[in-house]
Structure formats: C-alpha cells, structure tokens
Amino acid sequence: MQWTRDDRPRRITLISTGGTIASRWQGTGYAADASGDDVLATSALPEGVTVEVVDLFNVNSSRMTSVRQLTLLHAVHAALADPGVDGVVVTHGTDTLEESAFFLDLHHADPRPVVFTGAQRPLGTGDGDGPGNVYDALQVAASVRDLGVLVVFDGRVHAARGTVKTQTLAADAFADPTESGLGKVGFGSVHIRRSPDRPTPLPLPTANPASEELPRVDVVMHHSDGDPLFLNTSVAAGAGGVVLVGTGAGNATPEIAAAVGAAVAQGTLMALSTRVPAGPIAELYTGGGAVDLVAAGAVPAGTLRAGQARMAVLATLLADVSPERRPALLHSLLNGPARPEPALTASGSRFSGAA
C-alpha cells in the first residue's frame, strides 16, 4: 500500500521530550537541553505541512518515568482533541522510546497517527540523523491513518508494538526482532506493507500524574544461579506488578515458580518475558519452566520484551477494572488479537527447541 498525500495542507503537532535529538555537548558528555523549536529548525518541512511545537519536558530518555509517560499520553490526547490537527510527532530519546510509544499505542483509539522519532547522533553534528528522521516522521504523520502509534527511524516505519532498540549507536536503531516492519518512507511517499495487530485500545487513565503516586512495576531477570531474592524484594517493596525475564522460551527454577505463586496470591500482577531477542514465550518445560510459571499465575508476554511488557502491566494497573479481571486484561494487552494456533508436529509438540 502506498500512501501519497493529496494537496490539502496538514497541521502536525510536534511534542518535544528531549533525548539525543535535543542534546548538545555539556563539557563532559551530551545531555538534552534544546527546545522543540531548536530541533525543528534543523529539518526541512514536507510541502504543505505546518507544525506547532509543544515543549513538554527535556530529559535524556534514560531518565524517563511513568509519571512523564502518563503526562505525555495526556498531552497527545490534548493535541488530538483539536479536530484541525492531522497527526502528532513525538521527538524522544531512543533509550526508552519503545516503552513510551507502546504505552501510548495501548491507549490510542484515534485514526490519526502518533509518530515517534529521535536520533542516534546529537543536535548540530555534521552527520546528524535527527533532521532526516524529523522530516520522515512529519511525512508519515501527514499521510497515514488507522495504523496506531508508529516509530519512524532511518527511513523505516515500524509499529509501536514489538519494536525495540536493537542497535546502541547505529542509525538503523529500531526493529521488531520477531515481525517484519510496516514499511518505508522516502521520496515523498510512504509505503506500508501491512497493518499492525493491536488489541482494543484502553480508555485514557484517570490517574493524575501531577498528584497521584503511580503503581510500582519492576523487572527481574533470571540467570544462572538466579534465585527469588530480587522478585521477593520487589514484592516486599510494594510493587503492584513484576515482569519476570526468563531464559529461553520463558523459563526459570522451581523456587522462582513458587515465589511467583506467592506473589500472585497476595495480589501482585506478574508477566513472563524472555531475555532472548526474538520469538514467543512457550509453555514447554516444567521444572520451573514456563509451564510452572504460567500455572503459578504469570501471564506470558507473547513476543513482547521486558520494557514493553512492563508498560502493559502498568496500563493494566491504571485501567478501571477489578483486580480479578486484571490477568485477563493483561493477557489481551500482551498478546494482542488471537492468532491461529501453530500446526502440531508428529510428536504433538507445537515447537522444537532446547532448554
């Protein structure tokens, strides 16, 4: 599918949040300090596009918080409350862009696009990638509809869901390791190959980020010699949710499975992801594997990795549902629309792999 804009002028709101795209040298390293207008001034604008800048905050994205992400969600909804706005571009640091974009996508029911972009090289560098990424993001925001929240980077268009940072420094920083990208942008056209799979969007949370303490959601990784210490510590610290990052297709130990069961019994929402870059969680192994972890109450994260699984847990805790309904809601957010079951092999297994 090729999206080519008609001649109608487009109004885009650009929300600036900081990151490398807004970073300048501070004497010992780079830090975000440039305004959205400064960032926009480095880029050409697509023909027929006018941009209104909102400076929301200005931080390195490693300093992103749930409060800021909820503030960003409200700011995007406020921008789209104006029917004359055709789309929103969010400039964001790359470290946690995948988390913020997915959180917004979980709550995005508007046909108009929200497009995240950023840069791998700081503002004003001779080989900077920010100007091109901003131009492409504006082009996409002015062209497409009904695709949810997108990530546009290095000429590629990605769905927010499943897209993670895969390169620490390279310009082509983002990809979905399990699924192909949505398309490409360039030469005045946006080429979209497929539509993203998305669960039914959630209503805007009622929590006020300016005055309310948001739920704590932690991430705990399993490894050789891993034990329940950090999971139990997280629960004792009052975490409303925990993402367990297992090995392989989502495996840990019998002791950790028992700790998961105890946490779930006292009301902690548990999600199960994996430290492997690509592929789904699969209930294959017992002995503390995903079979036992899911039986203990952990909700498998499908193909989502820890950062985005954490945002799904946070969104579930912020949703207006009873505690009894939270696991089912979390499952739908993590796994998206139901897909056909994979074919069984002759042995009755749906997967061949090694623990």
C-alpha positions as CSV (number, residue, x, y, z in Angstrom):
1,M,0.0,0.0,0.0
2,Q,1.4,3.4,-1.0
3,W,0.3,6.5,0.9
4,T,0.7,9.7,-1.2
5,R,-0.8,12.9,0.3
6,D,-3.3,15.0,-1.6
7,D,-2.7,18.8,-1.8
8,R,-4.7,19.6,1.3
9,P,-2.5,21.4,3.9
10,R,-1.7,19.3,7.0
11,R,-1.3,20.5,10.6
12,I,1.0,18.5,12.8
13,T,1.7,18.9,16.5
14,L,5.3,18.1,17.4
15,I,5.7,17.3,21.1
16,S,9.4,17.5,22.2
17,T,10.5,15.4,25.2
18,G,14.3,15.6,24.9
19,G,16.7,12.8,24.1
20,T,19.8,12.7,21.8
21,I,17.9,14.6,19.1
22,A,17.8,17.6,21.5
23,S,21.2,17.0,23.1
24,R,24.3,19.2,23.0
25,W,27.8,19.0,24.4
26,Q,27.9,19.8,28.1
27,G,31.7,19.6,28.6
28,T,31.9,16.0,29.8
29,G,29.2,14.5,27.7
30,Y,25.9,15.1,25.9
31,A,22.6,16.0,27.5
32,A,19.2,17.1,26.3
33,D,18.8,20.9,26.5
34,A,17.5,22.1,23.2
35,S,13.9,23.2,22.7
36,G,11.5,21.6,20.2
37,D,11.8,24.7,18.0
38,D,15.6,24.2,18.0
39,V,15.1,20.6,16.9
40,L,12.6,21.5,14.2
41,A,14.8,24.3,12.9
42,T,17.4,21.7,11.8
43,S,14.9,20.0,9.5
44,A,13.2,20.8,6.3
45,L,9.4,20.5,6.3
46,P,7.4,18.4,3.9
47,E,5.5,20.5,1.4
48,G,2.1,21.7,2.7
49,V,2.9,20.7,6.3
50,T,2.7,23.3,9.2
51,V,4.0,22.4,12.6
52,E,3.0,23.6,16.1
53,V,5.6,22.7,18.8
54,V,4.9,21.7,22.3
55,D,7.8,21.6,24.7
56,L,6.6,19.0,27.2
57,F,9.9,18.2,29.0
58,N,13.6,17.9,28.1
59,V,15.4,14.9,29.5
60,N,17.7,12.1,28.5
61,S,15.3,9.2,28.0
62,S,17.2,7.1,30.4
63,R,15.5,9.4,33.0
64,M,12.0,8.6,31.7
65,T,9.5,7.8,34.4
66,S,5.9,6.5,34.5
67,V,4.8,10.0,35.5
68,R,6.3,11.5,32.4
69,Q,4.9,8.8,30.2
70,L,1.4,9.4,31.6
71,T,1.9,13.2,31.1
72,L,2.9,12.5,27.5
73,L,-0.1,10.4,27.0
74,H,-2.4,13.2,28.2
75,A,-0.5,15.7,26.1
76,V,-1.0,13.7,22.9
77,H,-4.7,13.3,23.7
78,A,-5.0,17.0,24.3
79,A,-3.4,17.7,20.9
80,L,-5.8,15.4,19.1
81,A,-8.7,17.0,20.8
82,D,-8.3,19.7,18.2
83,P,-10.1,18.3,15.1
84,G,-7.9,20.5,12.9
85,V,-4.8,18.6,13.9
86,D,-3.9,15.9,11.3
87,G,-1.3,14.0,13.4
88,V,1.2,14.1,16.2
89,V,5.0,13.7,16.1
90,V,6.8,12.9,19.4
91,T,10.6,13.5,19.5
92,H,12.0,11.2,22.1
93,G,15.3,9.7,23.3
94,T,16.0,6.3,21.9
95,D,16.8,4.5,25.2
96,T,13.1,4.2,26.3
97,L,11.3,5.3,23.2
98,E,10.0,1.7,22.7
99,E,8.3,1.9,26.2
100,S,6.6,5.3,25.7
101,A,5.5,4.5,22.2
102,F,3.9,1.2,23.2
103,F,2.2,2.8,26.3
104,L,0.6,5.4,24.1
105,D,-0.4,2.7,21.5
106,L,-2.3,0.8,24.2
107,H,-4.5,3.9,24.7
108,H,-4.7,5.2,21.1
109,A,-8.1,4.9,19.5
110,D,-7.9,7.8,17.1
111,P,-7.4,7.1,13.4
112,R,-4.9,10.0,13.2
113,P,-1.3,8.8,13.6
114,V,1.1,9.4,16.5
115,V,4.7,9.0,15.2
116,F,7.7,8.7,17.5
117,T,11.2,9.6,16.2
118,G,14.6,10.6,17.6
119,A,18.2,10.5,16.7
120,Q,21.4,8.5,17.4
121,R,23.6,11.5,16.9
122,P,23.4,14.7,18.8
123,L,21.9,18.0,17.6
124,G,24.2,20.0,15.3
125,T,26.6,17.3,14.4
126,G,27.7,17.2,10.8
127,D,26.5,13.7,10.2
128,G,23.3,14.1,12.4
129,D,20.4,11.9,11.6
130,G,17.8,13.9,13.5
131,P,16.8,16.3,10.7
132,G,16.1,13.4,8.3
133,N,14.2,11.5,10.9
134,V,12.0,14.5,11.8
135,Y,11.3,15.1,8.1
136,D,10.2,11.5,7.6
137,A,8.1,11.4,10.8
138,L,6.3,14.6,9.7
139,Q,5.7,13.0,6.2
140,V,4.3,9.8,7.8
141,A,2.1,11.8,10.3
142,A,0.7,13.8,7.4
143,S,0.0,10.8,5.3
144,V,-1.3,7.7,7.1
145,R,-4.4,6.8,9.1
146,D,-5.6,3.8,11.2
147,L,-2.2,2.4,12.0
148,G,-1.9,3.3,15.6
149,V,1.3,4.7,17.2
150,L,4.3,4.3,14.9
151,V,8.1,4.6,15.2
152,V,9.8,6.2,12.2
153,F,13.6,5.9,12.1
154,D,16.2,5.8,9.4
155,G,13.6,5.7,6.6
156,R,11.7,2.8,8.1
157,V,8.2,2.7,9.5
158,H,7.6,0.4,12.5
159,A,4.5,-0.4,14.6
160,A,5.0,0.6,18.2
161,R,4.0,-2.9,19.3
162,G,7.1,-5.2,19.4
163,T,9.6,-2.6,18.1
164,V,12.7,-2.3,20.3
165,K,16.0,-0.6,20.1
166,T,18.4,-3.2,18.5
167,Q,21.5,-1.1,18.0
168,T,23.2,1.1,20.6
169,L,24.8,3.5,18.1
170,A,23.9,2.6,14.5
171,A,21.5,4.9,12.6
172,D,19.1,2.0,11.9
173,A,18.4,1.7,15.6
174,F,14.9,0.1,15.8
175,A,13.3,-3.2,14.7
176,D,10.9,-5.8,15.7
177,P,13.1,-8.9,16.1
178,T,10.1,-11.2,15.6
179,E,7.9,-9.4,13.0
180,S,8.7,-7.5,9.8
181,G,8.5,-3.7,9.8
182,L,5.4,-1.9,8.5
183,G,7.1,-0.1,5.6
184,K,9.4,2.6,4.4
185,V,9.3,6.3,3.8
186,G,11.2,8.3,1.2
187,F,10.9,10.4,-2.0
188,G,7.6,12.0,-0.8
189,S,5.8,8.7,-0.4
190,V,5.0,6.3,2.5
191,H,4.9,2.6,1.6
192,I,3.1,0.4,4.1
193,R,3.2,-3.4,3.6
194,R,0.8,-4.5,6.4
195,S,-1.4,-3.2,9.2
196,P,-0.2,-3.8,12.8
197,D,-2.0,-6.2,15.1
198,R,-3.4,-4.2,18.0
199,P,-5.7,-5.1,20.9
200,T,-8.7,-2.9,21.6
201,P,-7.3,0.4,22.9
202,L,-7.8,1.3,26.5
203,P,-9.6,4.4,27.7
204,L,-7.4,7.2,28.9
205,P,-6.3,6.5,32.5
206,T,-8.0,8.7,35.2
207,A,-4.8,8.8,37.3
208,N,-3.4,12.4,37.6
209,P,0.4,12.2,37.1
210,A,0.8,15.6,38.9
211,S,-0.8,14.5,42.2
212,E,-1.0,10.7,42.4
213,E,1.6,8.1,43.1
214,L,1.6,5.6,40.2
215,P,1.9,1.8,40.7
216,R,5.4,0.4,41.0
217,V,6.2,-2.1,38.3
218,D,9.6,-3.8,38.4
219,V,11.6,-6.0,36.0
220,V,13.5,-9.0,37.4
221,M,15.8,-11.1,35.2
222,H,16.6,-14.8,35.6
223,H,20.2,-16.1,35.0
224,S,22.5,-18.9,36.1
225,D,22.4,-19.1,39.9
226,G,19.2,-16.9,39.9
227,D,17.0,-17.2,43.0
228,P,13.8,-15.5,44.2
229,L,15.7,-12.8,46.2
230,F,15.0,-9.8,43.8
231,L,11.5,-10.9,43.0
232,N,10.6,-11.2,46.7
233,T,12.4,-7.9,47.3
234,S,10.3,-6.2,44.7
235,V,7.1,-7.6,46.1
236,A,8.1,-6.5,49.6
237,A,8.8,-3.0,48.3
238,G,5.2,-2.7,47.2
239,A,5.3,-3.5,43.5
240,G,1.9,-3.8,42.0
241,G,3.4,-5.7,39.1
242,V,6.6,-7.5,38.2
243,V,7.9,-8.7,34.8
244,L,10.0,-11.8,35.1
245,V,12.5,-12.1,32.3
246,G,13.1,-15.8,31.9
247,T,15.7,-17.7,29.9
248,G,14.8,-19.4,26.6
249,A,11.1,-19.5,25.9
250,G,10.4,-18.2,29.4
251,N,12.0,-20.5,32.0
252,A,13.3,-20.2,35.5
253,T,13.5,-22.5,38.5
254,P,11.0,-24.3,40.8
255,E,12.0,-21.8,43.6
256,I,11.1,-18.9,41.4
257,A,7.9,-20.5,40.3
258,A,6.9,-20.9,43.9
259,A,7.8,-17.2,44.5
260,V,5.6,-16.2,41.6
261,G,2.7,-18.2,43.0
262,A,3.1,-16.5,46.4
263,A,3.3,-13.0,44.8
264,V,0.2,-13.6,42.7
265,A,-1.7,-14.9,45.8
266,Q,-1.1,-11.6,47.5
267,G,-2.3,-9.6,44.5
268,T,0.9,-8.8,42.5
269,L,0.4,-8.9,38.8
270,M,3.1,-11.0,37.1
271,A,4.1,-11.1,33.4
272,L,6.6,-13.5,31.9
273,S,9.0,-12.4,29.2
274,T,12.4,-13.7,28.0
275,R,15.9,-12.3,27.6
276,V,16.2,-14.0,24.1
277,P,15.9,-11.3,21.4
278,A,13.2,-12.9,19.2
279,G,10.5,-15.4,19.4
280,P,7.5,-16.1,21.7
281,I,7.0,-17.3,25.2
282,A,6.1,-21.0,25.0
283,E,4.8,-23.4,27.7
284,L,7.2,-26.3,27.0
285,Y,9.2,-27.0,30.1
286,T,8.4,-27.9,33.7
287,G,10.9,-27.9,36.5
288,G,10.5,-24.2,36.9
289,G,9.9,-23.5,33.2
290,A,7.1,-21.6,31.6
291,V,4.7,-24.5,32.3
292,D,5.1,-24.0,36.0
293,L,5.4,-20.2,35.9
294,V,2.2,-19.8,34.0
295,A,0.4,-22.3,36.3
296,A,1.6,-20.1,39.2
297,G,-0.1,-17.1,37.7
298,A,2.4,-15.4,35.5
299,V,0.9,-14.0,32.3
300,P,3.0,-14.9,29.2
301,A,4.1,-11.8,27.2
302,G,3.9,-13.4,23.8
303,T,6.7,-11.8,21.7
304,L,6.9,-8.6,23.7
305,R,10.2,-8.0,25.6
306,A,10.6,-6.7,29.1
307,G,10.3,-3.0,28.6
308,Q,7.0,-3.2,26.7
309,A,5.7,-6.0,28.9
310,R,6.2,-3.6,31.8
311,M,4.2,-0.9,30.1
312,A,1.3,-3.4,29.6
313,V,1.4,-4.3,33.3
314,L,1.4,-0.6,34.2
315,A,-1.5,0.1,31.8
316,T,-3.5,-2.8,33.4
317,L,-2.9,-1.5,36.9
318,L,-4.1,2.0,35.7
319,A,-7.2,0.6,34.0
320,D,-10.6,0.8,35.6
321,V,-11.0,-2.9,36.1
322,S,-11.3,-5.1,39.2
323,P,-8.3,-7.0,40.5
324,E,-9.9,-10.3,39.4
325,R,-10.1,-9.1,35.8
326,R,-6.5,-7.8,35.6
327,P,-4.8,-11.1,34.4
328,A,-7.3,-11.4,31.5
329,L,-6.8,-7.8,30.5
330,L,-3.0,-8.1,30.8
331,H,-3.1,-11.2,28.6
332,S,-5.0,-9.3,25.9
333,L,-2.6,-6.4,26.0
334,L,0.5,-8.6,25.9
335,N,-0.7,-10.9,23.2
336,G,-2.9,-8.8,21.0
337,P,-5.7,-10.2,18.8
338,A,-6.0,-14.0,18.9
339,R,-4.0,-15.8,16.2
340,P,-4.4,-19.3,14.8
341,E,-2.6,-22.0,16.7
342,P,0.6,-23.3,15.1
343,A,0.3,-26.7,13.5
344,L,1.2,-29.7,15.7
345,T,4.2,-31.8,14.8
346,A,4.0,-35.5,14.6
347,S,5.1,-35.7,18.3
348,G,2.2,-33.4,19.3
349,S,4.5,-30.5,20.1
350,R,4.0,-27.0,18.7
351,F,7.6,-26.1,19.0
352,S,11.0,-27.8,18.7
353,G,13.7,-26.2,20.8
354,A,16.2,-26.7,23.5
355,A,16.0,-25.6,27.1
